[in-house]
Amino acid sequence: AGRRLPPGATIESEEAVRMSLQFFAAHQEADGRWDASRFEAGREEQVLGEDRGGAGGNADTAITGLVLLSLLGHGETHLEGEYRESVQHGLEFLIRSQGSDGNLFGEAEPFARMYAHGIATIALAEATAMSGDPRLQQALAAALAYTRSAQDPVTGGWRYRPFDSGDMSQFGWQIMALEAGEQAGIPIPESTLLGARRFLESCSSGVAGGRCSYRPREQPSATMTAEGLACRYFLDHHRDAPRVREALETILAGDPEDAPNRPNLYFLYYAALGLQQHGGPEWERWNVLLQRRLQEMQIREGETAGSWSSETRWGGYGGRLYSTAIATLCLEMPYRYLPLRRLDESIAPTGVATGPTSAPDAWRTRR
């Protein structure tokens, strides 16, 4: 009651978000995590012909990070909001899962580890930026140090293990982690930025250099182009009009693997993120169509009401919680990522806290 409708959202899209957040709150584990394997994660479908060993079934820090980002994206923090306790306990789980070297990948399989670390780091960084709670800074600083240390010093990229030569899919999550960390007060070293820009350039192709491939010298794709465009905005790198136009044309033409009966939510998420950063009529039209599509796909009745099916392009690995979190983040996109600026209270879904005024005296699970 009394809540203003955020710009770019509709009554229907906000109702879909409300239902998804209720689903998340109802299925949080006692230790604060969201259990990937409990909701169909780790199903090996050999997407793109590669056997990943059912990666995702143990990636609870990744899934917990995605759910936390969905809650944070709606203005919830561990200090205030309807789901304050859910956010607090989720953050406690991430901090408790942190390795001595700062990694946040927990028990994730090798193919999922850097994804899990990157996603969990983004969640920790956004919680820090939104709440201003200094007690999160130590864990966040260690996580970002691990991210920086894992960057390949030659190519500037990230992949499955520290110093791997890199791929664009992995790259996007690490760039968002670094950007979110900067919003939380931890600057990105210039050497890290130079390497990242070098890797982005190595994956760029097309007439104007606006298209992107999974790895250097491979064929570009709509999904990687969308991720690359988002990274261009975050890195403020080569955003000249011809490059951006070529990227937009590629994204708006769609992904051949994004089928009506088996959507590629990964593509839809990065397409929404890249287009939202760009703004303008392209974003506005895309947002309207995406909201309509996601609302039609959401389950409305039964035990899984509020969720989205795991029968998606990458859903076998991440399961129902992955699909639901990615769809929710897409619906929150109009207000979740204001272009390269921190969440502004005047147009956010709810006010955000400015300090640890209502948090418990200590994190019960801090190391």
N, C-alpha and C positions, 0 to 999 in steps of 0.2 A: 504494500500500500504506500502511495506517495512517491514511488520510484519513477524517475524520469526515464523514458525510453531513449537509449543511447543512439546517437546518429548512426545511420546505416543499418540499424536493427529494426525488426518489426515485432508486433505483439506475438505473432506466430513463431518467429525465430527465437525470441526470448522464452517462450513457453517450452520449446524444444530443449533449450539449454537448461531450463529449470528442471525438466524431467531427467536429463542426463546427470545433473549434479545430485539429484535424489538417488539415482541408481548407484552412483559412486559411493555416496555416504552410507548406503545400506549394505555395501559389500566390502567395506574396509576390514582388514584382519585386525585381530586384537593387538598385534605388535606394531600397527601403524601402516603396514604396507598394503598394497593391492597385489594379490597373488595372480600372476600371469597364467600359470598352468591351470588354475581353477576355472578359467574361462577360455578354454580351447587354444591356448598358446602353445608353441612348440610343435606345430603340425608341419611336417616337411612336405612341401609341394614342389620343390625343385623349380622355383621361379627363375626364369632366364636360363634354365638348364643346369643350374648349379645346386649340388647337395650341400646344404649348410648344417647338416646334422641336427635338424629340428631346433635351430637357434631361436631363442625367445622364450622357451619354457621356463627358464630360470632367471630371466631378465627382470626381476622384480623392482630393481632400482629404476630401470627405464620406464616401466609401466607406472610405478608410483610417481615418477617425475612427470609423466604426461598427465596423469590425473591431477596432480598438484597444479600444473600449469593451467588446466581447465578451471580449477577453483580460483586460482590467482587471477586468471583472465577475466573472471566475473567480479573481481573486487574483494574476494575473500582473502584474509590473511590469518596468521596464527594469533593475531591480536584482536581482531574483531570480525564480525560477520556471522551469518547463520551457521557456517561450517568451520568456525574457528578451531574447534577441537580436532576435526578431521585434518585440517592443514597442519596443526601443531604436531599431531602424532605421525603424519606422513613425513614431515621434516625431521622429526626425531629418528625415524627409521633410516632415512638417508644418511644422517650424521653418524648413526651407529654402524652403518655399513661401510663407512669410509676406511680405506686402507691406510697404512702408515705412510705410504708415499703420496697420499692425497686422492687416489682414484676412488670413484664412486660406482664402479661396475658390479660390486657385490659378487654374486655367484653366477653371473651371466656367462654363457658359452663364448668361446673365442670370437665367433663371427658377430656377436652382439655386444661385446665388452665396451668398445669405444662409443658405440651408439648409446649404451646405457650410461656411461660416464658423462657424455656430452649432455644428454637430456636431463639427467639428475642435476648436473651443474647449472643448467639454465634455470631449473626450478628453484634451486637454492639461491641463485643470484637474483631472480625476480622477487622472491620472498624478502630478501635483504633490501632490495631497492624500494619495494613498496612499503615495508614496515619501518625501515630505519633502525631495526634491532641490531645493535652492535654485537650481540652474542652469536650471531650467525657468521660474522666476518672471518673468524679463524678457519672454520671448515670451508668456507667459500674460497678464501685465499689459497688454501692447500689444494683444493680441486682445480682452480685455475692454474696453479703452478704445474700440476700434473698435465693439464691440457697443453700448456706451452712446451713442457719438456718432451711431450710425445710428438710434436711437430717434426716432420722430416726436414733437417737443415738444408738439404739440397733442393728438393722440389717445393717445399713450403706447404705440403699437404699433410693430411691425416688419413689413416686407414684402420686396419684391424688391430695392429700392434704399434707400439712406439717406433718411430723412424720408418714405418712403411711409406712407400713413395706417394700414396694418397689416392683418393677418389672423390668425385664431386658430391656423392651422396653423403659420405662421412663428413666432408668439408663443411657443409652447411650447418650441421649441428654444432660443430666446434666453433664456427664463427659466431653463431648466435650465443653460445656460452660466453665467449670473450666479450661480445657486445653487451650482453646482460650484466656481466661482471663490471664492465666500465660504468654502466648506469648505477651500479651499487657502490662505486667509488674506487674500483681497482683498475687503474689504467692499463691499456694494452701496450706492451713495449713496441717500439718502432720496428725492431728486428722481426718480431712476430708478424706485424702488419705487412712488412715488405715481403716476407716469405709467402704470406697468404695471397697477396696480390699477384705474386709471381705464379703461384699455382693456378689461380683463377684464369690468368692470361693463357697459361699452357693448355687449358681445357676449352678455350674459346675458339670458335671457327665461324664459317659463314662469310658472306660477301662483306659484311660490316663488322664481323667479329662478335655478333650478338648472340649466337647460338653456343650451347655448351654440351660437352660430352661427359660421360661417366669418368673416363680417364683420358689423358692427353693422347691425341692422334686417333681416337676412336670416333665412330659416327655420332653426331649430336642427336639429342632426343628432346622432346617437349618437356619431360620431367626434369632433366638435368638443366635445360635452359631456364626453366622456372626457378630452380634452386640457385642457379648462377645469377639470375637477375636480382633475386633477393639479396644475395651476397654482394653484388655490385653496390646496392644502396647502403648496406651495412658498412662496407669497406670504403665507400665513397670513391669507387675505382672505375674509371673509363665509362662514365654514364652519358656519353655524347649521344645526340639524337639518333643518328643512324643505327648505332648498336642497340639502343633501347627499342627502337621501332622494329628491328629485326627480331629481337627477343619477344616483343609483344605479339608480332604476327605468328611466330612459332607456337607460343603458348595458346593463343586464341584459336588456332587451328585444331587444338586438342591433342590428346595422347591416344594413339591407336589401341593401347592396352586398357583404356578406360571405357569399359563396356557397361551398358545400362544394368545388366544382371550381375556384373562383377566389377564394381567401381575400383579405380586406382586412387584411393584416398590420399596416398602419398603425393601423387601428382596434384590432386585438387588442393591439398594444403599448401604446397609451395607455389602453385599458381596463384592462389588467393593471397599469399604473403607477398610475392613479387608484384602483383597487380595493385595490392593495397598500398605498398610503398610508392608505386608510381602514381596512383590516384587517377583522377579524370574519368571520362565517360567509359573507358575500357573497364576500369575497376567497378564502377557503379553497375554496369550491365552484368558483369560476371557475378557480382555479389548477389544480385536479385535471382539469377538463375541457379546459383549454387545453393542459396537458402531454400529455394523451392524444392530442389532435388533432394537435399539432405532431410528436409522435413518429411518428404514422401517415403524415405527409406527408414526412418526411425520406427522402432517397435513401440507400439502404444499400449499393449495389453499383456498381462501375464507376468511371470516371474522376472522376465528380462525387460519389462517396460522401461523406456527411457534410453535404451541402448541401441547400438547398431550392430548388425550381424558381422561375424568374423569372415564371412564368405566374400572377401574382397581381394584385391590383387596381392597384397602382402599380409593379409589377415591371418593366414595360417601360422605365421611366426609370432605375431603379437597378440592374436586372439581378439576376443570381443572387447576387452578393456582398451586395447590399442585402437580398434576401429571407432569405439565410442569417444575416446579422448580426441582423436584426430578430427572427427566430425564436429565435436563440440568446439574445438579450437577454430575450426573454419567458421562456425556460426558466430563466434566471438570476435572474429577478425576485424570487423568495422571499428571496434573500440579497443581491442586487445593490443594491437601494435600501432599506436600513433606514430607516424613516420619519424623514426630515429629520435623520439623524445620520450621522456618518462611519462608514465600514466599521469594524466592531469585530472585532478579531482572534479573540476567543473564539468567534464563530459564523461567521466568514467561511470560504470554502472552503479558503483557505490563509492563512498569516500574511502580513501586509503589512509592508513595510520601514518603518523610521523615519528613515532617513537614507541618504546616498549612500555606503554602506559598501563596495559591490561594483561600482560603476559605473566605466567607463573614466575616465581623467583629464580628458578634455575631449570635448565633442560635436564630432565630426569635421566636421559640416556647419553649425555655427552661423555666422550672418552676422558 
